[in-house]
Amino acid sequence: MLRERVIKGYSGWLMLGVIGAAIIGSIAMLVRAIRAEDAATILLWTVAIVVAAGCLHGLAVVNPNQAKVVQLFGVYKGSIKEQGFFWVNPLTLRRRVSLRVRNFETTKLKVNDRDGNPIEIAAVVVWRVIETAEAIFHVDDYEQFVHVQSEAAVRNLATSYSYDAHEEGRISLRSSATEINHRLREEIQERLSRAGVEVIEARISHLAYAPEIASAMLRRQQASAIIAARQKIVEGAVSMVEMALDQLNSKQIVKLDEERKASMVSNLLVVLCSDRDAQPVVNTGTLYQ
């Protein structure tokens, strides 16, 4: 397993001056050899000019947040990560790697959640290269590797959790965004660590039921919401009835037998739990008529 090794090249400006002087001097000596009609010297200085010109190939510019991976005859020599103008062995192969932060959005994937319901899901992944040697030599194309592995992680995440939480405290894709995004980042990072990539952020950008079941699931969500609301209403109504009976008893406003208490509880629950306005009935007779 190759590990990144940071190297520094020679100053590009210094080497440019040295190479330029060598080329100019070689040309002057070549002209002198031509005038002297010395074939061996002509050949020597011609070769010198070609070699000096070839050394210009060793000049390299490294931009901010960029690196150059250097190879010599197939052997990894190191990575230049410092910005500037440098000179390295002209026989080396130099491959550029961007260290900038990048992001992309996966395609909308159609998968089944943990309960078997077809859903559509997509995610945004923010990433960058931190190990240039691993990015270049451990995978064939690190950008494509990031895209493919991220989509695979999104698929696996979608099948591991339910779209909706039907039980209290259960993690779901829709209601547990923070936990789901954290889990997604960890899984993508685990897959991309071999490519020298750091995942800065990963979050769900699109989540919905598949069109063929969307209407049925919407009715199901509405029914669940109504049931939950009814439970809260009943809990509140019971507490209010209990409070009313306690205050009537403590202040001795009226004494009620068990039958009248049951009637009062029934009437109060109807008024408090009904989804329509109550219609009052005025009793003009005695308390028991």
Secondary structure, 3 states (H helix, E strand, C coil): CCCCCECCCEEHHHHHHHHHHHHHHHHHHHHHHHHHCCHHHHHHHHHHHHHHHHHHHHEEEECCCEEEEEEECCEEEEEECCCEEEECCCCCEEEEEECCCEEEECCCEEEECCCCCEEEEEEEEEEEECCHHHHHHCCCCHHHHHHHHHHHHHHHHHHHCECCCCCCCCCECCCCHHHHHHHHHHHHHHHHHHHCEEEEEEEEEEEEECHHHHHHHHHHHHHHHHHHHHHHHHHHHHHHHHHHHHHHHHHCCCCCCHHHHHHHHHHHHHHHHCCCCCCCCCCCCCCCC
